[in-house]
Amino acid sequence: MENMQLARRIRAFRKLKGFTQQNLADQSGISLAMLGMFERGTRKPTDKQLAVIAEALEITIAELHR
């Protein structure tokens, strides 16, 4: 359940910032396929990947976990 909430928040923040999945993939250095898995909740990002995503979105990791 927690993973789905994280997945929804990553997607919501990405859209809020006006990024496509490709934009965020390019900004973060995470592959488009991997990012899609994170947003669908089929794979959970590592702490390092989460930090890179948060940095690319210009938010804190804590904001992704709320």
PEVENFEN-V801986 format. One record per pair of residues at least 12 apart in sequence whose C-alpha atoms are under 10 Angstrom apart, sorted by the first residue. I is the first residue (numbers start at 1). J is the second residue. Records with the same first field share a line. If there is no record, write none. Layout:
I: J + J
//
This chain:
1: 41
2: 41 + 44 + 65
3: 38 + 39 + 40 + 41 + 42 + 43 + 44 + 45 + 65
4: 38 + 39 + 40 + 41 + 42 + 43 + 44
5: 39 + 41 + 64 + 65 + 66
6: 38 + 39 + 40 + 41 + 44 + 45 + 50 + 63 + 64 + 65 + 66
7: 35 + 36 + 37 + 38 + 39 + 40 + 41 + 42 + 43 + 44 + 45 + 64 + 65
8: 38 + 39 + 40 + 41 + 64
9: 39 + 63 + 64 + 65 + 66
10: 35 + 38 + 39 + 40 + 41 + 50 + 53 + 54 + 57 + 63 + 64 + 65
11: 35 + 36 + 38 + 39 + 40
12: 39 + 64
13: 54 + 57 + 58 + 59 + 63 + 64
14: 39 + 53 + 54 + 56 + 57
15: 57
16: 57
17: 56 + 57 + 58
18: 57
19: 57
21: 33 + 35 + 36 + 39
22: 35 + 36
23: 56
24: 53 + 56 + 57
25: 53 + 56
26: 56
27: 52 + 53 + 55 + 56 + 57
28: 49 + 50 + 51 + 52 + 53 + 54 + 55 + 56 + 57
29: 49 + 52 + 53 + 56
30: 49 + 52 + 53
35: 49 + 53
38: 50
47: 61
50: 64
51: 64
//
